[in-house]
Amino acid sequence: MAARRFLLLAAALTGVALAHYAAPLPLSAVAPAKAQFGLPFAGPPGPDTWMLGQGYGNTTGAYRQRQSTYGNLQGIHAGLDFSAPCGTPVRAIGDGVVAEVDGPHGSPPHNVVVDHAGNLSSLYGHLRVRSSLRVGQRVTRGQVIGESGDSQGTCVSAPHLHLELRDRSHQRFFNPLPFIAADWNSLALAGSFGRGYEYDLTQPRRWQTPDSQPPALRGGPLLNEYRQPWPPAPGGAR
């Protein structure tokens, strides 16, 4: 029994190591953005269904934690946060194969990773319960793959789905907007996304729209170490 536990622990640690230190795929091997995916929820957005909570990229929230939470992601929020009540069905954004269920990629308490064509992978994080899907199982676009949960585990503090689009090596992170067919202008206006993006007053127009946010490379240098940031981060960077 002890030997089995050791092997399971070793396998888990190996998975973590591979997840965080594998070589990134060349961009030429990754499918370009062509609005080939759908949204992770069925039905229209609204205060009782789901809304865009935090965008991908250089958000003010990510900037404040650029040296801690997001330090290994070049200082940016590497996914989209969709505010939704706990238990809201989460759907696959495209056809693919389940690569991980509660794998080593964070976003607790539960997550699912689906591999898609073109060396792309989607991660669905902060799920309420462990998904019933199995690794290797094929899923289709729109299929329910889990339930939205809460990053704090309370279903009161911060209920939302965290969605990321990565390369298959999990080293490159892409802005999901051009990959997902949706009316992003309306979603940004009607949603609860009020934090906006951090300004660099030396380049005040840089990275200030949802579709202009930069890709990120795991472990790369900070993209947003600003000398003249606005708004100032309370207490400095963390």
C-alpha positions in Angstrom: 0.0 0.0 0.0 2.8 2.4 0.9 4.6 1.6 -2.4 1.4 2.3 -4.3 1.0 5.7 -2.6 4.5 6.5 -3.4 4.0 5.7 -7.1 0.8 7.8 -7.2 2.6 10.7 -5.5 5.5 10.4 -7.9 3.2 10.4 -10.9 1.3 13.4 -9.6 4.6 15.3 -9.1 5.8 14.3 -12.6 2.5 15.6 -14.0 3.1 18.9 -12.2 6.6 19.1 -13.5 5.6 18.4 -17.0 2.7 20.9 -16.8 5.1 23.6 -15.7 8.3 22.9 -17.5 7.5 21.3 -20.8 8.9 23.0 -23.9 6.3 25.4 -25.5 5.1 24.5 -28.9 6.2 26.7 -31.8 3.5 29.1 -32.8 3.6 27.7 -36.3 2.2 24.4 -34.8 -0.8 26.1 -33.1 -4.0 26.7 -35.0 -4.7 30.4 -35.6 -7.7 32.2 -34.2 -10.7 31.9 -36.5 -13.7 32.1 -34.1 -13.7 28.3 -34.2 -15.1 27.8 -30.6 -18.3 28.7 -28.8 -19.1 30.1 -25.4 -19.0 27.8 -22.3 -22.6 28.5 -21.3 -25.9 27.9 -23.1 -28.5 30.7 -23.3 -28.1 34.4 -23.2 -26.1 36.3 -20.6 -27.9 38.2 -17.8 -27.9 38.9 -14.0 -29.6 35.5 -13.3 -27.5 33.4 -15.8 -23.9 34.4 -16.5 -21.9 37.5 -17.3 -18.3 38.4 -18.1 -16.6 39.1 -14.8 -13.0 39.7 -15.6 -11.3 39.8 -19.0 -8.1 38.2 -20.2 -4.9 40.2 -20.0 -3.5 43.2 -18.2 -6.4 43.7 -15.9 -6.0 46.0 -12.8 -6.6 42.9 -10.6 -3.8 41.0 -12.3 -1.5 44.0 -12.2 -1.8 44.3 -8.4 -0.7 40.6 -8.1 1.7 40.6 -11.0 4.6 39.5 -8.7 2.7 36.8 -6.8 -0.4 35.1 -8.2 0.4 36.0 -11.8 4.2 36.2 -11.6 4.6 33.0 -13.6 2.2 34.2 -16.3 4.1 37.4 -17.2 1.9 39.3 -14.8 -1.4 39.0 -16.7 -4.8 37.3 -16.1 -4.4 34.3 -18.4 -8.1 33.5 -18.9 -11.7 34.8 -18.9 -13.8 34.9 -15.7 -17.5 34.3 -16.3 -19.6 35.2 -13.2 -22.3 32.5 -12.8 -24.3 30.9 -10.0 -22.8 27.7 -8.6 -24.1 24.7 -10.4 -24.5 26.4 -13.8 -23.8 23.8 -16.5 -20.4 24.4 -18.1 -20.1 23.3 -21.7 -17.2 22.4 -23.9 -16.2 25.2 -26.2 -15.3 22.8 -29.0 -15.0 19.2 -30.0 -12.0 17.5 -28.4 -10.7 14.8 -26.0 -10.6 15.1 -22.2 -6.9 15.4 -21.3 -7.2 16.0 -17.5 -9.8 15.9 -14.8 -8.5 17.7 -11.6 -5.1 17.9 -13.2 -2.1 20.0 -12.0 -3.1 23.3 -13.6 -4.7 25.0 -10.7 -8.1 26.8 -10.6 -9.4 24.8 -7.6 -11.4 23.2 -6.3 -11.9 21.2 -9.6 -10.9 21.6 -13.2 -11.1 19.9 -16.6 -8.8 20.2 -19.6 -9.9 19.4 -23.1 -7.5 19.0 -26.0 -8.7 20.3 -29.4 -7.5 20.2 -33.0 -4.6 22.4 -33.8 -2.6 21.8 -30.6 -5.0 23.9 -28.6 -6.3 23.1 -25.1 -9.1 24.6 -23.1 -9.1 24.7 -19.3 -12.3 25.0 -17.2 -11.5 26.0 -13.6 -13.2 26.6 -10.3 -15.7 23.8 -11.0 -18.1 23.0 -8.1 -17.5 19.2 -8.0 -15.2 16.8 -9.8 -16.4 16.2 -13.3 -17.8 12.8 -14.2 -15.8 12.8 -17.5 -13.0 10.4 -18.0 -9.5 11.1 -19.4 -9.5 10.0 -23.1 -13.3 10.6 -23.5 -14.4 12.5 -26.6 -16.6 15.5 -26.1 -18.5 17.6 -28.6 -19.0 21.4 -28.7 -21.8 22.3 -26.3 -21.6 19.1 -24.3 -21.9 19.6 -20.5 -18.5 18.8 -18.9 -19.1 20.2 -15.4 -20.7 22.7 -13.1 -19.5 26.2 -12.3 -18.3 26.7 -8.8 -16.5 29.2 -6.6 -12.8 29.8 -6.3 -13.2 30.3 -2.6 -15.3 27.1 -2.2 -18.2 28.9 -0.6 -20.6 29.5 -3.6 -21.0 33.0 -2.1 -17.6 34.7 -2.2 -16.7 34.5 -5.9 -18.8 32.1 -8.0 -17.4 32.0 -11.5 -15.9 29.9 -14.2 -12.3 30.5 -15.2 -11.7 29.6 -18.8 -8.3 29.5 -20.4 -7.1 28.7 -23.9 -3.5 27.3 -24.1 -1.2 25.5 -26.4 -1.1 21.7 -25.9 2.1 22.0 -23.9 0.4 24.4 -21.5 3.2 26.9 -21.8 1.5 29.5 -24.1 -1.7 31.3 -23.1 -3.8 33.0 -25.7 -6.5 35.7 -25.5 -9.7 33.6 -26.0 -11.7 36.4 -27.7 -10.6 35.9 -31.3 -11.0 32.1 -30.9 -14.6 32.3 -29.5 -17.5 33.4 -31.6 -19.4 35.9 -29.5 -20.5 39.5 -29.3 -17.7 40.6 -27.1 -18.5 44.3 -27.3 -22.0 43.7 -25.8 -20.7 41.2 -23.2 -18.1 43.7 -22.0 -20.8 46.4 -21.7 -23.5 44.4 -20.1 -21.3 42.2 -17.8 -20.0 42.9 -14.4 -16.5 43.6 -15.7 -15.7 47.0 -14.1 -12.1 46.7 -13.2 -10.7 47.5 -16.6 -7.1 47.3 -17.7 -4.0 48.8 -16.1 -2.6 51.9 -17.8 1.1 52.5 -18.4 1.1 56.3 -18.6 4.2 56.2 -20.8 2.1 54.3 -23.4 -1.5 55.0 -22.3 -3.2 53.3 -25.2 -1.4 50.1 -25.0 -3.4 47.0 -24.1 -6.6 48.9 -23.3 -9.2 46.9 -25.2 -10.3 43.3 -24.7 -9.1 42.2 -28.2 -5.6 43.9 -27.9 -4.4 41.9 -24.9 -1.0 40.1 -25.4 -0.4 36.3 -25.3 1.7 35.0 -22.4 4.5 32.5 -22.0 4.8 30.6 -18.7 7.8 31.7 -16.8 8.5 34.6 -19.1 9.5 38.1 -17.9 6.8 40.5 -16.6 5.0 42.3 -19.3 3.6 45.0 -17.1 6.4 46.3 -14.8 5.3 49.9 -15.2 7.2 53.0 -13.9 4.0 55.1 -14.2 1.0 52.8 -13.6 -2.5 54.0 -13.3 -4.4 53.3 -11.2 -1.7 52.9 -8.5 -1.8 49.5 -6.9 -2.8 49.9 -3.2 0.3 48.9 -1.2 2.3 48.3 -4.3 2.6 45.1 -6.3 2.1 41.7 -4.5 
